[in-house]
C-alpha cells in the first residue's frame, strides 16, 4: 500500500507524522516470514532503505543509521521505519511502514520542530517517487535473500552512536535513567553505560 500523503501517521511511542501531498514515499508492506527469523526484519529493512538512500545520493558521506532504524543524512532524518507484527508459532506477518523523504523542501519543515531532510534537499534534484519505490522493493528483495551475517555487519558499520547521554524511559512506569550509549552488541541491542 502506497499513500500519496499522510496527516496522521504514527511513529514509535505514538509520535505523529505528516507528509505533504505527492512529495514522499509512504509505504506499508506486509511480509510473511518464518517466526524464528522475526528478529532479523528490523535490521534487514533498515539496510534495504540505507542502500536505496546511498544509491540515490551517490554514496554521499554522512549517511548513517540512528539506532535502531532511522536513516540520517548529515544528522537529519530522511527515512523512518515502523514495524507491526502478527505472529503464530510457525509464521509471522510483518507490516513494514516505511517513509522516505524524497521531494520535500526545507519550507515543508518550517512548522516542524523536527530536524529532517530529503533526497531533493541533499542533492538539489527532483526524483521520480515510483523509481524510488521500485528500487526499494528490489533492495528489500535482495536483502531478504542475502546472507544475514553480511546484512547485520553492514547495519552495525553504519550505526551512529550518540555522543551525548540519552534518557531511557520505561513505557509502563514513570521510571527513566540517563545513560551513555557505548555501542551495539551482536544481537543489535544498544549497549549503554550508567
N, C-alpha and C positions, 0 to 999 in steps of 0.2 A: 504494500500500500504506500503510495507516494502522495503527499499533501502539497498543495500549492502555497499554502501559508499556514501559520499557526498563531493562535491568540491565547490558548490555554494549555500549552504543552506542559508536561510535568517532568522535572528532573529529579535527581536524588534529593532526599529529605523534603519532598513535596514542593521544591522550588518551581516557580512558574517561568515558562519560556515563551517568547513571542518571536515571530519571524514575519517580515513584510511579504506581501503577495509577489510570487514569481521570482524571488531572488535567491533562495537557498534550496538545498536538497534536504527534504524531511521525509524519512523513510521508516516504515515499520515492516520488518521482515521476519516471518516465522521460520524456524529451522527445527527439524526433528533430529535428535541426537541420542546416542546411547547414554543412558543416565550416568554411567561410570566416567564419562568424559565431560560431564557438565561443567566442571570447574575450569575447563580449558577455554570455554567460549568467550569470557571477557578478554582474555589475552589474544586469542585468535582474531576477534573482531577489532580490537584496538590496533593490532599490527596491520590488518587489512586497510583500515582507514588511514593510518600513518603512511602506508605505501602509496595510497591514492594522493594524499596531500603532497608528498615528496615528488610524485610523478608530475603533478600539475605546477608545482613551484620549482621544478627542475633541481631537486635535491638542495634547495636553498638551506643555508646554515640556520641554526636556531629553531629547528623543528623538533619538538620533544613531546613526551607523554607526561602529563601531570597524573600521578598515581590516583586512581587506578586506570582511568580510561578516557581522559580528556586529551585532545591534541592541541598543543600550543605552538604558535609561530611568534618568535620574538617576545615570548612571555604573555601573549594574548590568545585567548581561546578561539580556535577556528572550528572545532568539532567536539561533540559530546555524544556519549553512548549511554543508553539506559537499557537494562536487561530485565525482563519479566520472565519467570519460569513456571511451567506447569509440568509436574513430574509424576511418573509412576515408577515402579521398581526397575523396569527394563528400559523405557524410553522417556525422554523429556521433550517437550515443545518449548523452545526458547523464542521469545519475541524480542528481536533486536530493534530498539528505537535508535536511529542514527540521524544526527543533524550535522550537516556540513555547511558552513557559511561560504557561499560562492560569490554572488554578485552584490552583496550589501556594500554600502559605502559608509564612511565614517559618520555621516549625518544620520544614518539609520540607527546609530547607537547613542545619539546625543542625549536622549532622555533616560538612558540606562546607566546604572552605577556599576555596570559590568564591563570588564576590560576585554573586548572582543575584536576580532579581525576577520577578514575574508580572503579568498583567493584573489579577488579583484583589488582589494586594498593592498595586498602584498605584492602583486605583480603589475598592477595598472591595466590588466586585460579583462575583457568580458568573456565569460565561459558559458558554454552550452551545458545546461543542467543535465540534460539527457546523456550527454557524453560522460559527465562525471558519474552519473548513476550507473551507466554500463561498465565503466572502469571499476567502480566499487563492487559490483556484482562479480566481475571477473576476479578481483582481488580476494574477495571472500571465498569464492570457489577454490581458488588456488591455495589459500591459506588452510582451508578445511582439509585439503588433500596432502598438505605438506607435512614434513617431519615436525612434530610438536616441539622437540628439543630446539630446533633451529628457530621456530617462531618465538618460543619463550626467550631465547637468548637475544633476539632482535628487540623484543619488548623491554627486556632488562637493560640492554645497552642504551635505549632511548629514554629511559625514565629520568625525569628531572626531580632530584631530591631537594625539597625546600631547605634553604639555608637558615631560615628563622624557625623559632618554636611554633608548634601548632597546638590547637585546642582539640582534644578528642572528647566528644560527649557521648554519654550513654543515652540512647533514644528512649529507654524505658524508665529512666530516672533523671534527676537533675544533676547527677554526678558528672564531673568533667576533670580532665587533667591536662596540664600543659607539658609538652614534651618536645624533644628534639629528634626529628627524623634522621636516621643514620644510614639507611639502606633498604634493600629489598632482599627477602630470603628466597630460597629455592622453590617455595610454593607461591611466590608472588605477593606475599604479605609484607606490609610496611613494617620495618624494624625501627623502634623508637627507643630513646634513652630518657628516663625520667629523672 
